Amino acid sequence: MEKGLIMRSTGSWYEIRSESGKVFDGRLKGKFKMKGLQTSNPIAVGDWVMFEMEDEGNQKVIIDEILPRKNYIIRKSVHNAHHGQLMACNLDQALFVMTLKMPKTSLGFLDRFLVSAEAFRIPVTIVFNKMDLLNEHEQEEVFELAGLYQSLGYGILLTSVDKNQGLEDFKELFQGKITLLAGHSGVGKSSLMNVVSPGLNIKTNEISDFAKKGVHTTTYATMWELGEGTFLIDSPGINEMGLLDIEEAELSHYFPEMRDLLGECKFNNCRHIKEPGCAVIRSMETGEIAVSRYLSYLSMMENHDNRR
């Protein structure tokens, strides 16, 4: 038995790198279910597994065990509302790339991602990309949003590949960490990735044969090694971020500004919707909690997965 790291996935085949640096194609041993976690993909990029050789001749392996995870980011499966889809596991941080236009990233989508990360206390930096496309009014809007989320404890970075804005700071964020890069399709993740490591395009072409082994290639992430101890997990562009396994009573705990008010509501079981003496509603009305964040909270409480 050997220990290995999941680098790529098609949903049925996995690319595994052993501790000695060898790369194998592997599959799960029969049916595999994680206790207490209903997912469409039992293994995700970033997972550590134990495996054994299936056939010495063709270098195929069988995965026997998934080792305990320190964290993961999960979203509701697009095809099964009762199952989740693991985006990545064992992360040090996540970078969420968003754009104000071409395309416009909804704040509801951003807030759902942040809640998913907060559930495991995964640090998030919000990267406002394509700043060169914005007029003065739109730039001011970004500055206001950046100020809001920075006040909540999230890292902020403004970038433009064409204008070389913020790119050195972007590269430095990855050093010595396992990082998930996420965001809508079209926000410029690929261009930013090539800034971090110009050779990634070549490596992408090299895995084309592997990618053909599964029909779900575009819905699963890929891990790239950028240097010793430095890994980038590229999550394909996603347009929905349905929450999974977060109870109503605990949802507000994953909003830092609401978590700060824990115990200040009149009722212990306050849902922060229309209860009298609600500290969250009061703070929203006085401007201490942003209306956009409160609307995101209501949308999540009502389990609306459509983009706001």
N, C-alpha and C positions, 0 to 999 in steps of 0.2 A: 504493500500500500504506500502511495506517495501523496504528498500534500501539494495542492496547486491552486492557482488564482484564475478565476474566470475572467477572460479578457474580452470575449465576444460571444454573442448568442444569436441564434436564429429562432429560438423557441423550441427546437428539437435537438439541435447540435450545439455544442459549446466548444469554444477554443480555450484550452487550459494551458497555463504556463506553470511548469513545475518549479520547485524551489531551486533546482539546478539550472534553470533557464531554458529547458527544452519545451517545445510547444507541441501539444497533442490536440486532436479532435476527439471529443468525448460525447457520450450520451448517458442519460440516467438509467440506472438499473431498475427496470420495470416501473411500476406505478410508484410515485413518490409524493408524499403529502407532508407539509410542515404542520406540526401540531398548533392549533389555534389560529392558523393563518390560511385563509382561502384565497389562492392566487391562481391566475392563468399561467404564470411562469414560476415554478417552484424555485428556480435558480436565477440569479441576476448577475450582471457584471459587477465585479467587486467582491463576490462571494469567494470564500476559501472552502475548498472541498478536499475529500480524500478519494483517490482513484486507483485503479489497477489496470494493467494491460489486458485488453480483450484479445488481441492478436499481435504477436511480436512482429509479424511480417508487414502489416500496414499501419502500424503506429496508432491504432484506434484504442481508446480507453473507455472503461466503464466507471461512472461516478457512483460511489457507494455511500457517501455521507456528506452532508452539508454542515460545515462547522458553525458554531454559534456566531451570530452577528452582533456587532456593537450598535448598529443602527441601520436604517434604510429609509428611502423615500418611496412611498407607494401612492398610486392613484387608482381610482375606480376603473375597472376594466370597461373599455368601450363596448364590448360585446356581451358582458354579463355584469349587471349592476350589483350582484351579490358577491362578486369576486374582485380582487385587486390585481393590479399589474405592478410588479416591482420595477422601479426605474433604475435603481442602483443601491448597492449595499456597502457598509463599512467606510463611510465618508468622513473626511476631515472638515469639508466645507462644500458649499454649493454656490455657484455664480448664476444668477438669473439675468439673462440678457433681454432687454425690452426696448421698444422703440415707440416714439410718440406718433409717428406716421410711417407708412410704407414698410410694414403694416403697423397699425396702431395696436398696442398691447393693452388689453382691458385691465383696469385695476382689480376687478374681481378675480381675474385669472392669476395675477400676481399675488393677491392676498391668499388665495387657496394654496398656492405653492408655499408661501411663507408659513401658513398654518401646518402644512405637512412636514416642513423642516423643523418647526418649533416643537412638534410632538416628540422629536428625538434630540432637541437642542442642537441641531446642526446649524452652525453659523452660515449666514447668507450675505453675500455682497450683491447688490443690485447694480447692474451695468446698463446705463442709458446709452445706447449705441446710435449711430447715424446722426450725431449732433450737427454735422455739416448741412443736413437737409432742412434744418429748422430756421424759421424767421425769428425775429427778436421776441415777439409775443410768445411763440412756442418754446423758445429757450427759457423764458421766464417761468412758463408752466413746469418745465423740467426742474428748474431750480427750486420751485415750491414743493414739488413732489420729493425731490432729493432731501430737502430740509425736513419734511414730514417723516420719511422713513429713517433718516439718520437719527432723528430724535427718539425713534423707537429701538435703536440699537443695531440697525443694519448698516453694513458697509455700503458706500456709494462710490461709483466711478462713472465719469462721463467720457465716452470714447467716440472716435471717428477714425476709421482706417484710412480714408482718403486724405484727411488733414493731419494724420499722425498724432491725433489727440489722445492722451491717456494710455498709449500703447505700452510704454515702458512700465508703468504702474500695473497694467493688466498682466504683463508677463511675470512680474514679481509676485503676484498673488498666488501663483501655482507652486512656488519653490518648496520642496520637501513635504508636499501634501497630496492627498487623494481628493480630487475635485470633480464634482458633477457640474457640467455646463448645460443649462436648460433654457428653454424659451420657445416662443411661437416659431413656426416656419417663416423664413424670410427676414428674421431680425438681424442676420449677419453673423451668426455663430461660426460658420465655416471660414469667413474672412478673418475673424478674430483668432480662430484656431491656427490658421496659417501664419499669423503674426507670432504666435507662441512657438510654433515649430514648422518652418516652411516645408519640411519634408513630409508632412502628414498626407498631402495629396498623393504622393507616390505610394505610400503605405496603404492608402485606401484602395488603390488599384490592385495591390498585391493580394487582397483578400477576396477578390471577386469570385474565385472558384469556391471558397468557403461559403460565401454569401448565398450561392445557388443551392445550398443544401436545405434551406428553409424558406418557406413562403412568407414568413413574418419578419424578414430581416429589417425592414424599415421601421418597425415598431419597437425595436430593442436597441440598447445602448452598445457602445464600443469603448473599450479602455485603451489608451495610448500611454506608453511609457516615455516621458519627456526627459528623464534623467534619473539618477539614483534616488529612490524614495519619492519621486515626483510622477504622479499619474493624472491624466485628464480623461474623464469619462464624458463622452459626447452623447447626449440624449437627443434622439431625432426630434424634429419640431413637433410639438404637441399643441393641440388647439382646445383640449378640454382637460380639466384637472379635478375630476370628481373626488370628493373626500371619502375615505373608508375607515370604518372602525373608530370613529371619534364620536363619543356620546354627547348629547345636547348639553348635559350638565358640565362637561369639561371643555367645550369649545372655546369659551371665553378665556380659559387659562392659556390658550395659544395665541392670544392677542396681548402683547406686552402691556399696552396701555390699559387694558381691562384687567389683566392679572394684578396690576398695581392697586386696583380698587377692591381686591378680594376681601370680603367680610364687611364692606361698607354699605351694602344694600340693606334695606329694611328687612327683607326676607332672605333666609339662608338659601332657599331654593330658587332665587330670582333668576329668570331666564333672560332678563334685560330686553324685554319686548314692549310690555305695557304695564308692568307692575308698578304700583305706587312706591315711592321712596327708593327708586333704583338709582344707584350712584353712577352707573354707566350712562343711562339716558340723561341724567343731569349734566354729566361731563360733556356729553355730545352737544347738548343745548347751549352750554357755555363756551363751546369751542375748544375745550381741552382734548376731546377726542374728535378726530376728523370725521365729517359726515360720510365721506367715501368709505372709510374703514367700517363705520357702523352699518352702512348699507351692505357691505360685503359680509359682515357678520350675520345680518338678517337673511341674506341669500343662502348662506351655508346652513342656517337653522332650518330654513324651508326646503333645504336639499335641492336647490335649483342649480343644476350643473351647466346650464347654458351661460354663455359669456355675457357679462354685464358691461 
